[in-house]
Amino acid sequence: QVRLVESGGGLVQSGGSLRLSCAASGSMFRITTMGWYRQAPGKQRELVTTITSGGSTNYADSVKGRFTISRDNAKNTVHLQMNSLKPDDTAVYYCKAESISPPYSYWGQGTQVTVSS
């Protein structure tokens, strides 16, 4: 079992920055890829960015050049630095961790990010 706890959300003006953190605990030896997803009101949950245990990253086109994911395997934490925020970035942001044996996805409870215009 893996537990994920997000923090760092809040209200920020357009153009501002926020840093989200995800603290993981439990059977972390099973975890490979971790990432951030978001869900805006009335919309489906969408991928923001992922990072493998080896440090390879993937970003949604909408956040490339503005968001940066990082991972500290020793501390079991993942961070999301969000710069140049836009009102369209407003959503609940969820941390996700994927295990390989057995294959399973773990989710955090989410943290609200609100960007005012």
ABEGO torsion letter per residue (X at the ends): XBBBBBBGBEBBBBGBBBBBBBBBBEBAAABBBBBBBBBBBGBBBBBABBBBAAGBBBBBAAABGABBBBBBAAAGBBBBBBBGBBAAABBBBBBBBBBAOBBBBBBBAEBBBBBBX
